[in-house]
Amino acid sequence: MRVAKFCERNIEFTEADKAIESLRMNYRDDIEIRVVDCFRRCLKCRVQPFCRIRLTTIEANDAEALVKQILKAVQREN
């Protein structure tokens, strides 16, 4: 199981919360969600949703695209 870390501040400003909800509902056996305080990406934080899996930052324009990118990253690692 992979851990996807989401920035608390990014969740406030973007659709990251929708991505988290989708992952928790549909992929909870494959991806563990963790919300962390801050990734110190202040300029991008308010622009688009993102998360980190290991040391890789995954970004997208919206929640749906973010979920797809996360799933691709998890499949590549397996």
N, C-alpha and C positions, 0 to 999 in steps of 0.2 A: 504494500500500500504506500502510495506517495503522499507527501504532505504538501499542501498548497497554502502558503502564507499570504494573507491579505493585510494591507495597511489600514488601520482604523480610520485614518483621515481620508484616505482614498475612497473608502466606503461611503463617507459622508457626502462627498462631492460628485461621485460618478454612479454608474449603474453596477458597480462591483457587488452590491448587496443582492442584486438579481442573479448574478452569476453564482454567488455563494448558495443562494436558495436552490437553484437548479442543480448544482453539484451535490448538495446534501440530499435532495429528493431522489435524484436519478443515478448517482455514482458514489454513494456513501461506502460501498464495499471496496472501491478502488482508490478513492481520494479522501484524505483526512483534511479538514479545513481548520486552520488556525488563524485567529485575528491577532495581529501584533500591533504594538504602539505606533511605530513610525519607521519608514524605510529611508527617510531623508532624500526623497525625490520630489522636493517641494514644487518645482516647476512643472513636472508631469502629473503630480498628484491630483490636481483639479481638472485636468484635461481629459484623461481617458482611464478606464479601469485597467488594473494590472495586478499581478500576483507574482510570487516567487516560488519556484520548485527547486529545491537545493539552492544553488547560487545563480540560477537562470531566471531572469525577469521576463515575464510573458505579458505583452500588452495587446490591446485590441481597441477598436473604436466603440464597441458596445458590449453588453453582457453576453449576448448570444455568440458573438465572435470570440470573446474571451474563453467561454466554455469550450468551444471547438479547438482553440489553440492549446488549452490545458490538456484536453484529451489527446491531441497529437503528441504533445511533449511526453505524456505518461506512456503512450504506446511506443514511442521511440526508445524510451529507457528500458522497456521490458523486452 
